[in-house]
Amino acid sequence: MVWKEFLAKLKGKVEIKEEAANRFLKFYHRNQKRLLKERKKSYYNKRKEGICVRCSEKVVPGIIFCLHHQQKQVEYNQKARKS
Ligand SMILES: [Zn+2]
């Protein structure tokens, strides 16, 4: 559920001051951005260092996965194409 929906429902039952709700949303969005940034950072760091983004194994040169996860990715792509 999205926070906006959640708050809208909550507002119907409990009196939440607009200001408090806005502050809550602001806090949520700020943290969401920060979390996303951190996740991105580690992804790029791993890529830069030649480490698989799914585990901590060394990648196969030229791709972002290790041998094991490259194989997984190939299987996944084949399944996705079939359906
Ligand atoms: Zn891996």
PDB file of the backbone (N, CA, C, O) and the ligand in Angstrom, with CONECT records:
HET     ZN  A 101       1
ATOM      1  N   MET A   1       0.843  -1.203   0.000  1.00  0.00           N
ATOM      2  CA  MET A   1       0.000   0.000   0.000  1.00  0.00           C
ATOM      3  C   MET A   1       0.875   1.250   0.000  1.00  0.00           C
ATOM      4  O   MET A   1       1.926   1.284   0.640  1.00  0.00           O
ATOM      5  N   VAL A   2       0.442   2.246  -0.704  1.00  0.00           N
ATOM      6  CA  VAL A   2       1.180   3.499  -0.754  1.00  0.00           C
ATOM      7  C   VAL A   2       0.836   4.321   0.478  1.00  0.00           C
ATOM      8  O   VAL A   2      -0.292   4.293   0.971  1.00  0.00           O
ATOM      9  N   TRP A   3       1.825   5.047   0.960  1.00  0.00           N
ATOM     10  CA  TRP A   3       1.615   5.834   2.177  1.00  0.00           C
ATOM     11  C   TRP A   3       0.493   6.833   2.005  1.00  0.00           C
ATOM     12  O   TRP A   3      -0.276   7.068   2.937  1.00  0.00           O
ATOM     13  N   LYS A   4       0.389   7.420   0.838  1.00  0.00           N
ATOM     14  CA  LYS A   4      -0.660   8.411   0.591  1.00  0.00           C
ATOM     15  C   LYS A   4      -2.033   7.790   0.788  1.00  0.00           C
ATOM     16  O   LYS A   4      -2.915   8.392   1.400  1.00  0.00           O
ATOM     17  N   GLU A   5      -2.207   6.581   0.265  1.00  0.00           N
ATOM     18  CA  GLU A   5      -3.473   5.870   0.424  1.00  0.00           C
ATOM     19  C   GLU A   5      -3.709   5.539   1.880  1.00  0.00           C
ATOM     20  O   GLU A   5      -4.807   5.705   2.410  1.00  0.00           O
ATOM     21  N   PHE A   6      -2.653   5.068   2.509  1.00  0.00           N
ATOM     22  CA  PHE A   6      -2.729   4.700   3.917  1.00  0.00           C
ATOM     23  C   PHE A   6      -3.153   5.885   4.767  1.00  0.00           C
ATOM     24  O   PHE A   6      -4.013   5.767   5.640  1.00  0.00           O
ATOM     25  N   LEU A   7      -2.541   7.017   4.501  1.00  0.00           N
ATOM     26  CA  LEU A   7      -2.862   8.216   5.262  1.00  0.00           C
ATOM     27  C   LEU A   7      -4.283   8.688   4.980  1.00  0.00           C
ATOM     28  O   LEU A   7      -4.978   9.166   5.876  1.00  0.00           O
ATOM     29  N   ALA A   8      -4.699   8.551   3.744  1.00  0.00           N
ATOM     30  CA  ALA A   8      -6.050   8.956   3.375  1.00  0.00           C
ATOM     31  C   ALA A   8      -7.076   8.124   4.131  1.00  0.00           C
ATOM     32  O   ALA A   8      -8.089   8.643   4.598  1.00  0.00           O
ATOM     33  N   LYS A   9      -6.804   6.835   4.245  1.00  0.00           N
ATOM     34  CA  LYS A   9      -7.708   5.948   4.970  1.00  0.00           C
ATOM     35  C   LYS A   9      -7.706   6.272   6.454  1.00  0.00           C
ATOM     36  O   LYS A   9      -8.742   6.304   7.118  1.00  0.00           O
ATOM     37  N   LEU A  10      -6.505   6.509   6.941  1.00  0.00           N
ATOM     38  CA  LEU A  10      -6.353   6.823   8.356  1.00  0.00           C
ATOM     39  C   LEU A  10      -7.069   8.127   8.694  1.00  0.00           C
ATOM     40  O   LEU A  10      -7.677   8.265   9.755  1.00  0.00           O
ATOM     41  N   LYS A  11      -6.984   9.054   7.791  1.00  0.00           N
ATOM     42  CA  LYS A  11      -7.607  10.361   7.992  1.00  0.00           C
ATOM     43  C   LYS A  11      -9.115  10.229   8.147  1.00  0.00           C
ATOM     44  O   LYS A  11      -9.743  10.977   8.896  1.00  0.00           O
ATOM     45  N   GLY A  12      -9.682   9.275   7.434  1.00  0.00           N
ATOM     46  CA  GLY A  12     -11.116   9.067   7.516  1.00  0.00           C
ATOM     47  C   GLY A  12     -11.539   8.589   8.899  1.00  0.00           C
ATOM     48  O   GLY A  12     -12.641   8.893   9.355  1.00  0.00           O
ATOM     49  N   LYS A  13     -10.674   7.850   9.557  1.00  0.00           N
ATOM     50  CA  LYS A  13     -11.022   7.276  10.855  1.00  0.00           C
ATOM     51  C   LYS A  13     -10.554   8.165  12.000  1.00  0.00           C
ATOM     52  O   LYS A  13     -11.313   8.521  12.902  1.00  0.00           O
ATOM     53  N   VAL A  14      -9.277   8.507  11.923  1.00  0.00           N
ATOM     54  CA  VAL A  14      -8.698   9.313  12.994  1.00  0.00           C
ATOM     55  C   VAL A  14      -8.429  10.717  12.466  1.00  0.00           C
ATOM     56  O   VAL A  14      -8.080  10.900  11.299  1.00  0.00           O
ATOM     57  N   GLU A  15      -8.592  11.668  13.311  1.00  0.00           N
ATOM     58  CA  GLU A  15      -8.275  13.035  12.901  1.00  0.00           C
ATOM     59  C   GLU A  15      -6.762  13.221  12.890  1.00  0.00           C
ATOM     60  O   GLU A  15      -6.116  13.220  13.938  1.00  0.00           O
ATOM     61  N   ILE A  16      -6.210  13.382  11.692  1.00  0.00           N
ATOM     62  CA  ILE A  16      -4.792  13.698  11.598  1.00  0.00           C
ATOM     63  C   ILE A  16      -4.676  15.094  11.022  1.00  0.00           C
ATOM     64  O   ILE A  16      -5.257  15.403   9.981  1.00  0.00           O
ATOM     65  N   LYS A  17      -3.953  15.895  11.678  1.00  0.00           N
ATOM     66  CA  LYS A  17      -3.776  17.253  11.176  1.00  0.00           C
ATOM     67  C   LYS A  17      -2.984  17.214   9.873  1.00  0.00           C
ATOM     68  O   LYS A  17      -2.014  16.469   9.739  1.00  0.00           O
ATOM     69  N   GLU A  18      -3.413  18.018   8.935  1.00  0.00           N
ATOM     70  CA  GLU A  18      -2.776  18.081   7.628  1.00  0.00           C
ATOM     71  C   GLU A  18      -1.263  18.261   7.764  1.00  0.00           C
ATOM     72  O   GLU A  18      -0.480  17.627   7.057  1.00  0.00           O
ATOM     73  N   GLU A  19      -0.883  19.114   8.661  1.00  0.00           N
ATOM     74  CA  GLU A  19       0.524  19.425   8.846  1.00  0.00           C
ATOM     75  C   GLU A  19       1.305  18.182   9.274  1.00  0.00           C
ATOM     76  O   GLU A  19       2.402  17.927   8.777  1.00  0.00           O
ATOM     77  N   ALA A  20       0.740  17.428  10.180  1.00  0.00           N
ATOM     78  CA  ALA A  20       1.398  16.221  10.670  1.00  0.00           C
ATOM     79  C   ALA A  20       1.523  15.189   9.553  1.00  0.00           C
ATOM     80  O   ALA A  20       2.552  14.526   9.418  1.00  0.00           O
ATOM     81  N   ALA A  21       0.488  15.067   8.774  1.00  0.00           N
ATOM     82  CA  ALA A  21       0.490  14.117   7.664  1.00  0.00           C
ATOM     83  C   ALA A  21       1.543  14.505   6.637  1.00  0.00           C
ATOM     84  O   ALA A  21       2.273  13.655   6.127  1.00  0.00           O
ATOM     85  N   ASN A  22       1.614  15.801   6.339  1.00  0.00           N
ATOM     86  CA  ASN A  22       2.598  16.288   5.381  1.00  0.00           C
ATOM     87  C   ASN A  22       4.016  16.063   5.880  1.00  0.00           C
ATOM     88  O   ASN A  22       4.909  15.692   5.118  1.00  0.00           O
ATOM     89  N   ARG A  23       4.204  16.292   7.159  1.00  0.00           N
ATOM     90  CA  ARG A  23       5.528  16.110   7.737  1.00  0.00           C
ATOM     91  C   ARG A  23       5.933  14.639   7.628  1.00  0.00           C
ATOM     92  O   ARG A  23       7.083  14.313   7.335  1.00  0.00           O
ATOM     93  N   PHE A  24       4.980  13.781   7.866  1.00  0.00           N
ATOM     94  CA  PHE A  24       5.216  12.353   7.799  1.00  0.00           C
ATOM     95  C   PHE A  24       5.592  11.931   6.376  1.00  0.00           C
ATOM     96  O   PHE A  24       6.527  11.157   6.172  1.00  0.00           O
ATOM     97  N   LEU A  25       4.857  12.446   5.412  1.00  0.00           N
ATOM     98  CA  LEU A  25       5.131  12.125   4.009  1.00  0.00           C
ATOM     99  C   LEU A  25       6.505  12.643   3.588  1.00  0.00           C
ATOM    100  O   LEU A  25       7.255  11.969   2.881  1.00  0.00           O
ATOM    101  N   LYS A  26       6.808  13.847   4.038  1.00  0.00           N
ATOM    102  CA  LYS A  26       8.092  14.444   3.709  1.00  0.00           C
ATOM    103  C   LYS A  26       9.229  13.559   4.238  1.00  0.00           C
ATOM    104  O   LYS A  26      10.200  13.270   3.538  1.00  0.00           O
ATOM    105  N   PHE A  27       9.072  13.148   5.475  1.00  0.00           N
ATOM    106  CA  PHE A  27      10.060  12.284   6.114  1.00  0.00           C
ATOM    107  C   PHE A  27      10.212  10.987   5.327  1.00  0.00           C
ATOM    108  O   PHE A  27      11.325  10.517   5.093  1.00  0.00           O
ATOM    109  N   TYR A  28       9.093  10.423   4.928  1.00  0.00           N
ATOM    110  CA  TYR A  28       9.096   9.166   4.195  1.00  0.00           C
ATOM    111  C   TYR A  28       9.814   9.311   2.858  1.00  0.00           C
ATOM    112  O   TYR A  28      10.645   8.482   2.489  1.00  0.00           O
ATOM    113  N   HIS A  29       9.476  10.385   2.137  1.00  0.00           N
ATOM    114  CA  HIS A  29      10.078  10.588   0.815  1.00  0.00           C
ATOM    115  C   HIS A  29      11.571  10.847   0.921  1.00  0.00           C
ATOM    116  O   HIS A  29      12.356  10.386   0.092  1.00  0.00           O
ATOM    117  N   ARG A  30      11.949  11.587   1.944  1.00  0.00           N
ATOM    118  CA  ARG A  30      13.362  11.891   2.113  1.00  0.00           C
ATOM    119  C   ARG A  30      14.142  10.601   2.370  1.00  0.00           C
ATOM    120  O   ARG A  30      15.208  10.382   1.794  1.00  0.00           O
ATOM    121  N   ASN A  31      13.606   9.771   3.226  1.00  0.00           N
ATOM    122  CA  ASN A  31      14.290   8.527   3.558  1.00  0.00           C
ATOM    123  C   ASN A  31      14.288   7.547   2.396  1.00  0.00           C
ATOM    124  O   ASN A  31      15.238   6.790   2.197  1.00  0.00           O
ATOM    125  N   GLN A  32      13.214   7.576   1.641  1.00  0.00           N
ATOM    126  CA  GLN A  32      13.112   6.702   0.474  1.00  0.00           C
ATOM    127  C   GLN A  32      14.219   7.043  -0.520  1.00  0.00           C
ATOM    128  O   GLN A  32      14.873   6.160  -1.076  1.00  0.00           O
ATOM    129  N   LYS A  33      14.412   8.350  -0.730  1.00  0.00           N
ATOM    130  CA  LYS A  33      15.452   8.809  -1.636  1.00  0.00           C
ATOM    131  C   LYS A  33      16.827   8.373  -1.140  1.00  0.00           C
ATOM    132  O   LYS A  33      17.662   7.895  -1.908  1.00  0.00           O
ATOM    133  N   ARG A  34      17.041   8.549   0.165  1.00  0.00           N
ATOM    134  CA  ARG A  34      18.334   8.227   0.747  1.00  0.00           C
ATOM    135  C   ARG A  34      18.611   6.724   0.629  1.00  0.00           C
ATOM    136  O   ARG A  34      19.723   6.310   0.299  1.00  0.00           O
ATOM    137  N   LEU A  35      17.600   5.934   0.899  1.00  0.00           N
ATOM    138  CA  LEU A  35      17.763   4.489   0.831  1.00  0.00           C
ATOM    139  C   LEU A  35      18.068   4.043  -0.595  1.00  0.00           C
ATOM    140  O   LEU A  35      18.901   3.167  -0.830  1.00  0.00           O
ATOM    141  N   LEU A  36      17.371   4.668  -1.535  1.00  0.00           N
ATOM    142  CA  LEU A  36      17.558   4.347  -2.947  1.00  0.00           C
ATOM    143  C   LEU A  36      18.978   4.703  -3.373  1.00  0.00           C
ATOM    144  O   LEU A  36      19.636   3.962  -4.103  1.00  0.00           O
ATOM    145  N   LYS A  37      19.425   5.855  -2.896  1.00  0.00           N
ATOM    146  CA  LYS A  37      20.764   6.327  -3.215  1.00  0.00           C
ATOM    147  C   LYS A  37      21.802   5.338  -2.698  1.00  0.00           C
ATOM    148  O   LYS A  37      22.737   4.975  -3.412  1.00  0.00           O
ATOM    149  N   GLU A  38      21.630   4.909  -1.456  1.00  0.00           N
ATOM    150  CA  GLU A  38      22.583   3.989  -0.852  1.00  0.00           C
ATOM    151  C   GLU A  38      22.625   2.667  -1.595  1.00  0.00           C
ATOM    152  O   GLU A  38      23.685   2.073  -1.789  1.00  0.00           O
ATOM    153  N   ARG A  39      21.448   2.224  -2.005  1.00  0.00           N
ATOM    154  CA  ARG A  39      21.390   0.959  -2.727  1.00  0.00           C
ATOM    155  C   ARG A  39      22.109   1.110  -4.063  1.00  0.00           C
ATOM    156  O   ARG A  39      22.857   0.224  -4.477  1.00  0.00           O
ATOM    157  N   LYS A  40      21.880   2.232  -4.730  1.00  0.00           N
ATOM    158  CA  LYS A  40      22.520   2.504  -6.007  1.00  0.00           C
ATOM    159  C   LYS A  40      24.026   2.565  -5.833  1.00  0.00           C
ATOM    160  O   LYS A  40      24.775   2.016  -6.641  1.00  0.00           O
ATOM    161  N   LYS A  41      24.466   3.233  -4.776  1.00  0.00           N
ATOM    162  CA  LYS A  41      25.881   3.418  -4.531  1.00  0.00           C
ATOM    163  C   LYS A  41      26.588   2.071  -4.414  1.00  0.00           C
ATOM    164  O   LYS A  41      27.636   1.855  -5.021  1.00  0.00           O
ATOM    165  N   SER A  42      26.011   1.179  -3.637  1.00  0.00           N
ATOM    166  CA  SER A  42      26.665  -0.109  -3.443  1.00  0.00           C
ATOM    167  C   SER A  42      26.669  -0.914  -4.738  1.00  0.00           C
ATOM    168  O   SER A  42      27.594  -1.681  -5.007  1.00  0.00           O
ATOM    169  N   TYR A  43      25.618  -0.726  -5.534  1.00  0.00           N
ATOM    170  CA  TYR A  43      25.535  -1.398  -6.831  1.00  0.00           C
ATOM    171  C   TYR A  43      26.675  -0.946  -7.735  1.00  0.00           C
ATOM    172  O   TYR A  43      27.359  -1.758  -8.358  1.00  0.00           O
ATOM    173  N   TYR A  44      26.861   0.368  -7.791  1.00  0.00           N
ATOM    174  CA  TYR A  44      27.909   0.891  -8.661  1.00  0.00           C
ATOM    175  C   TYR A  44      29.293   0.573  -8.113  1.00  0.00           C
ATOM    176  O   TYR A  44      30.220   0.296  -8.875  1.00  0.00           O
ATOM    177  N   ASN A  45      29.432   0.614  -6.780  1.00  0.00           N
ATOM    178  CA  ASN A  45      30.717   0.247  -6.178  1.00  0.00           C
ATOM    179  C   ASN A  45      31.100  -1.177  -6.536  1.00  0.00           C
ATOM    180  O   ASN A  45      32.246  -1.461  -6.886  1.00  0.00           O
ATOM    181  N   LYS A  46      30.134  -2.057  -6.444  1.00  0.00           N
ATOM    182  CA  LYS A  46      30.397  -3.453  -6.776  1.00  0.00           C
ATOM    183  C   LYS A  46      30.785  -3.595  -8.240  1.00  0.00           C
ATOM    184  O   LYS A  46      31.717  -4.321  -8.587  1.00  0.00           O
ATOM    185  N   ARG A  47      30.052  -2.888  -9.089  1.00  0.00           N
ATOM    186  CA  ARG A  47      30.375  -2.957 -10.516  1.00  0.00           C
ATOM    187  C   ARG A  47      31.796  -2.481 -10.774  1.00  0.00           C
ATOM    188  O   ARG A  47      32.549  -3.067 -11.551  1.00  0.00           O
ATOM    189  N   LYS A  48      32.129  -1.389 -10.088  1.00  0.00           N
ATOM    190  CA  LYS A  48      33.442  -0.792 -10.282  1.00  0.00           C
ATOM    191  C   LYS A  48      34.540  -1.748  -9.831  1.00  0.00           C
ATOM    192  O   LYS A  48      35.599  -1.841 -10.453  1.00  0.00           O
ATOM    193  N   GLU A  49      34.269  -2.451  -8.748  1.00  0.00           N
ATOM    194  CA  GLU A  49      35.292  -3.328  -8.190  1.00  0.00           C
ATOM    195  C   GLU A  49      35.289  -4.720  -8.827  1.00  0.00           C
ATOM    196  O   GLU A  49      36.114  -5.571  -8.493  1.00  0.00           O
ATOM    197  N   GLY A  50      34.352  -4.934  -9.742  1.00  0.00           N
ATOM    198  CA  GLY A  50      34.307  -6.226 -10.405  1.00  0.00           C
ATOM    199  C   GLY A  50      33.762  -7.324  -9.509  1.00  0.00           C
ATOM    200  O   GLY A  50      34.191  -8.476  -9.566  1.00  0.00           O
ATOM    201  N   ILE A  51      32.780  -6.923  -8.658  1.00  0.00           N
ATOM    202  CA  ILE A  51      32.157  -7.904  -7.780  1.00  0.00           C
ATOM    203  C   ILE A  51      30.702  -8.082  -8.199  1.00  0.00           C
ATOM    204  O   ILE A  51      30.008  -7.109  -8.496  1.00  0.00           O
ATOM    205  N   CYS A  52      30.244  -9.337  -8.219  1.00  0.00           N
ATOM    206  CA  CYS A  52      28.868  -9.654  -8.588  1.00  0.00           C
ATOM    207  C   CYS A  52      27.887  -8.835  -7.745  1.00  0.00           C
ATOM    208  O   CYS A  52      28.056  -8.725  -6.531  1.00  0.00           O
ATOM    209  N   VAL A  53      26.854  -8.256  -8.390  1.00  0.00           N
ATOM    210  CA  VAL A  53      25.907  -7.416  -7.652  1.00  0.00           C
ATOM    211  C   VAL A  53      24.926  -8.260  -6.840  1.00  0.00           C
ATOM    212  O   VAL A  53      24.203  -7.727  -5.999  1.00  0.00           O
ATOM    213  N   ARG A  54      24.895  -9.563  -7.081  1.00  0.00           N
ATOM    214  CA  ARG A  54      23.970 -10.437  -6.350  1.00  0.00           C
ATOM    215  C   ARG A  54      24.651 -11.134  -5.174  1.00  0.00           C
ATOM    216  O   ARG A  54      24.002 -11.446  -4.176  1.00  0.00           O
ATOM    217  N   CYS A  55      25.952 -11.377  -5.288  1.00  0.00           N
ATOM    218  CA  CYS A  55      26.697 -11.972  -4.179  1.00  0.00           C
ATOM    219  C   CYS A  55      28.041 -11.261  -4.096  1.00  0.00           C
ATOM    220  O   CYS A  55      28.152 -10.119  -4.540  1.00  0.00           O
ATOM    221  N   SER A  56      29.038 -11.888  -3.555  1.00  0.00           N
ATOM    222  CA  SER A  56      30.326 -11.209  -3.404  1.00  0.00           C
ATOM    223  C   SER A  56      31.437 -11.888  -4.193  1.00  0.00           C
ATOM    224  O   SER A  56      32.622 -11.725  -3.903  1.00  0.00           O
ATOM    225  N   GLU A  57      31.021 -12.652  -5.197  1.00  0.00           N
ATOM    226  CA  GLU A  57      32.004 -13.333  -6.024  1.00  0.00           C
ATOM    227  C   GLU A  57      32.553 -12.378  -7.080  1.00  0.00           C
ATOM    228  O   GLU A  57      31.942 -11.358  -7.398  1.00  0.00           O
ATOM    229  N   LYS A  58      33.697 -12.727  -7.605  1.00  0.00           N
ATOM    230  CA  LYS A  58      34.266 -11.957  -8.708  1.00  0.00           C
ATOM    231  C   LYS A  58      33.419 -12.150  -9.959  1.00  0.00           C
ATOM    232  O   LYS A  58      32.925 -13.247 -10.218  1.00  0.00           O
ATOM    233  N   VAL A  59      33.251 -11.074 -10.736  1.00  0.00           N
ATOM    234  CA  VAL A  59      32.428 -11.188 -11.929  1.00  0.00           C
ATOM    235  C   VAL A  59      33.209 -11.802 -13.088  1.00  0.00           C
ATOM    236  O   VAL A  59      34.439 -11.831 -13.098  1.00  0.00           O
ATOM    237  N   VAL A  60      32.448 -12.287 -14.055  1.00  0.00           N
ATOM    238  CA  VAL A  60      33.037 -12.693 -15.318  1.00  0.00           C
ATOM    239  C   VAL A  60      33.339 -11.405 -16.083  1.00  0.00           C
ATOM    240  O   VAL A  60      32.473 -10.537 -16.190  1.00  0.00           O
ATOM    241  N   PRO A  61      34.554 -11.270 -16.614  1.00  0.00           N
ATOM    242  CA  PRO A  61      34.899 -10.010 -17.309  1.00  0.00           C
ATOM    243  C   PRO A  61      33.875  -9.649 -18.381  1.00  0.00           C
ATOM    244  O   PRO A  61      33.507 -10.488 -19.203  1.00  0.00           O
ATOM    245  N   GLY A  62      33.419  -8.405 -18.369  1.00  0.00           N
ATOM    246  CA  GLY A  62      32.478  -7.944 -19.388  1.00  0.00           C
ATOM    247  C   GLY A  62      31.036  -7.955 -18.926  1.00  0.00           C
ATOM    248  O   GLY A  62      30.202  -7.272 -19.522  1.00  0.00           O
ATOM    249  N   ILE A  63      30.712  -8.706 -17.886  1.00  0.00           N
ATOM    250  CA  ILE A  63      29.353  -8.704 -17.375  1.00  0.00           C
ATOM    251  C   ILE A  63      29.364  -8.370 -15.889  1.00  0.00           C
ATOM    252  O   ILE A  63      30.416  -8.346 -15.250  1.00  0.00           O
ATOM    253  N   ILE A  64      28.155  -8.108 -15.344  1.00  0.00           N
ATOM    254  CA  ILE A  64      28.113  -7.630 -13.960  1.00  0.00           C
ATOM    255  C   ILE A  64      27.855  -8.753 -12.969  1.00  0.00           C
ATOM    256  O   ILE A  64      27.767  -8.508 -11.766  1.00  0.00           O
ATOM    257  N   PHE A  65      27.733  -9.978 -13.457  1.00  0.00           N
ATOM    258  CA  PHE A  65      27.459 -11.093 -12.558  1.00  0.00           C
ATOM    259  C   PHE A  65      28.649 -12.058 -12.499  1.00  0.00           C
ATOM    260  O   PHE A  65      29.518 -12.057 -13.370  1.00  0.00           O
ATOM    261  N   CYS A  66      28.659 -12.870 -11.457  1.00  0.00           N
ATOM    262  CA  CYS A  66      29.604 -13.971 -11.399  1.00  0.00           C
ATOM    263  C   CYS A  66      29.087 -15.088 -12.304  1.00  0.00           C
ATOM    264  O   CYS A  66      28.000 -14.980 -12.873  1.00  0.00           O
ATOM    265  N   LEU A  67      29.848 -16.131 -12.431  1.00  0.00           N
ATOM    266  CA  LEU A  67      29.460 -17.220 -13.324  1.00  0.00           C
ATOM    267  C   LEU A  67      28.115 -17.813 -12.907  1.00  0.00           C
ATOM    268  O   LEU A  67      27.258 -18.081 -13.749  1.00  0.00           O
ATOM    269  N   HIS A  68      27.942 -18.013 -11.610  1.00  0.00           N
ATOM    270  CA  HIS A  68      26.710 -18.606 -11.083  1.00  0.00           C
ATOM    271  C   HIS A  68      25.500 -17.734 -11.400  1.00  0.00           C
ATOM    272  O   HIS A  68      24.486 -18.232 -11.890  1.00  0.00           O
ATOM    273  N   HIS A  69      25.601 -16.440 -11.125  1.00  0.00           N
ATOM    274  CA  HIS A  69      24.455 -15.563 -11.328  1.00  0.00           C
ATOM    275  C   HIS A  69      24.240 -15.210 -12.797  1.00  0.00           C
ATOM    276  O   HIS A  69      23.126 -14.881 -13.206  1.00  0.00           O
ATOM    277  N   GLN A  70      25.300 -15.278 -13.580  1.00  0.00           N
ATOM    278  CA  GLN A  70      25.141 -15.110 -15.021  1.00  0.00           C
ATOM    279  C   GLN A  70      24.274 -16.245 -15.566  1.00  0.00           C
ATOM    280  O   GLN A  70      23.384 -16.036 -16.390  1.00  0.00           O
ATOM    281  N   GLN A  71      24.563 -17.444 -15.081  1.00  0.00           N
ATOM    282  CA  GLN A  71      23.791 -18.618 -15.497  1.00  0.00           C
ATOM    283  C   GLN A  71      22.328 -18.459 -15.097  1.00  0.00           C
ATOM    284  O   GLN A  71      21.422 -18.754 -15.875  1.00  0.00           O
ATOM    285  N   LYS A  72      22.113 -17.985 -13.861  1.00  0.00           N
ATOM    286  CA  LYS A  72      20.757 -17.727 -13.355  1.00  0.00           C
ATOM    287  C   LYS A  72      20.031 -16.728 -14.246  1.00  0.00           C
ATOM    288  O   LYS A  72      18.856 -16.896 -14.574  1.00  0.00           O
ATOM    289  N   GLN A  73      20.762 -15.685 -14.628  1.00  0.00           N
ATOM    290  CA  GLN A  73      20.184 -14.623 -15.442  1.00  0.00           C
ATOM    291  C   GLN A  73      19.764 -15.165 -16.806  1.00  0.00           C
ATOM    292  O   GLN A  73      18.708 -14.808 -17.328  1.00  0.00           O
ATOM    293  N   VAL A  74      20.597 -16.025 -17.372  1.00  0.00           N
ATOM    294  CA  VAL A  74      20.288 -16.628 -18.665  1.00  0.00           C
ATOM    295  C   VAL A  74      19.014 -17.454 -18.557  1.00  0.00           C
ATOM    296  O   VAL A  74      18.138 -17.370 -19.417  1.00  0.00           O
ATOM    297  N   GLU A  75      18.914 -18.252 -17.497  1.00  0.00           N
ATOM    298  CA  GLU A  75      17.709 -19.065 -17.275  1.00  0.00           C
ATOM    299  C   GLU A  75      16.483 -18.179 -17.136  1.00  0.00           C
ATOM    300  O   GLU A  75      15.431 -18.457 -17.711  1.00  0.00           O
ATOM    301  N   TYR A  76      16.630 -17.121 -16.375  1.00  0.00           N
ATOM    302  CA  TYR A  76      15.533 -16.196 -16.118  1.00  0.00           C
ATOM    303  C   TYR A  76      15.054 -15.562 -17.428  1.00  0.00           C
ATOM    304  O   TYR A  76      13.854 -15.466 -17.687  1.00  0.00           O
ATOM    305  N   ASN A  77      16.016 -15.133 -18.245  1.00  0.00           N
ATOM    306  CA  ASN A  77      15.671 -14.492 -19.518  1.00  0.00           C
ATOM    307  C   ASN A  77      14.948 -15.461 -20.452  1.00  0.00           C
ATOM    308  O   ASN A  77      14.012 -15.085 -21.159  1.00  0.00           O
ATOM    309  N   GLN A  78      15.400 -16.712 -20.439  1.00  0.00           N
ATOM    310  CA  GLN A  78      14.773 -17.702 -21.301  1.00  0.00           C
ATOM    311  C   GLN A  78      13.325 -17.945 -20.871  1.00  0.00           C
ATOM    312  O   GLN A  78      12.430 -18.055 -21.709  1.00  0.00           O
ATOM    313  N   LYS A  79      13.107 -18.026 -19.558  1.00  0.00           N
ATOM    314  CA  LYS A  79      11.761 -18.209 -19.029  1.00  0.00           C
ATOM    315  C   LYS A  79      10.894 -17.021 -19.367  1.00  0.00           C
ATOM    316  O   LYS A  79       9.731 -17.176 -19.742  1.00  0.00           O
ATOM    317  N   ALA A  80      11.456 -15.836 -19.235  1.00  0.00           N
ATOM    318  CA  ALA A  80      10.685 -14.605 -19.477  1.00  0.00           C
ATOM    319  C   ALA A  80      10.264 -14.513 -20.931  1.00  0.00           C
ATOM    320  O   ALA A  80       9.182 -14.015 -21.242  1.00  0.00           O
ATOM    321  N   ARG A  81      11.121 -14.995 -21.820  1.00  0.00           N
ATOM    322  CA  ARG A  81      10.812 -14.930 -23.252  1.00  0.00           C
ATOM    323  C   ARG A  81       9.713 -15.943 -23.626  1.00  0.00           C
ATOM    324  O   ARG A  81       8.882 -15.693 -24.500  1.00  0.00           O
ATOM    325  N   LYS A  82       9.740 -17.085 -22.936  1.00  0.00           N
ATOM    326  CA  LYS A  82       8.760 -18.143 -23.266  1.00  0.00           C
ATOM    327  C   LYS A  82       7.341 -17.703 -22.922  1.00  0.00           C
ATOM    328  O   LYS A  82       6.415 -17.902 -23.709  1.00  0.00           O
ATOM    329  N   SER A  83       7.173 -17.105 -21.743  1.00  0.00           N
ATOM    330  CA  SER A  83       5.824 -16.784 -21.285  1.00  0.00           C
ATOM    331  C   SER A  83       5.283 -15.493 -21.877  1.00  0.00           C
ATOM    332  O   SER A  83       4.156 -15.101 -21.577  1.00  0.00           O
TER     333      SER A  83
HETATM  334 ZN    ZN A 101      26.900 -13.891  -7.947  1.00  0.00          ZN2+
END
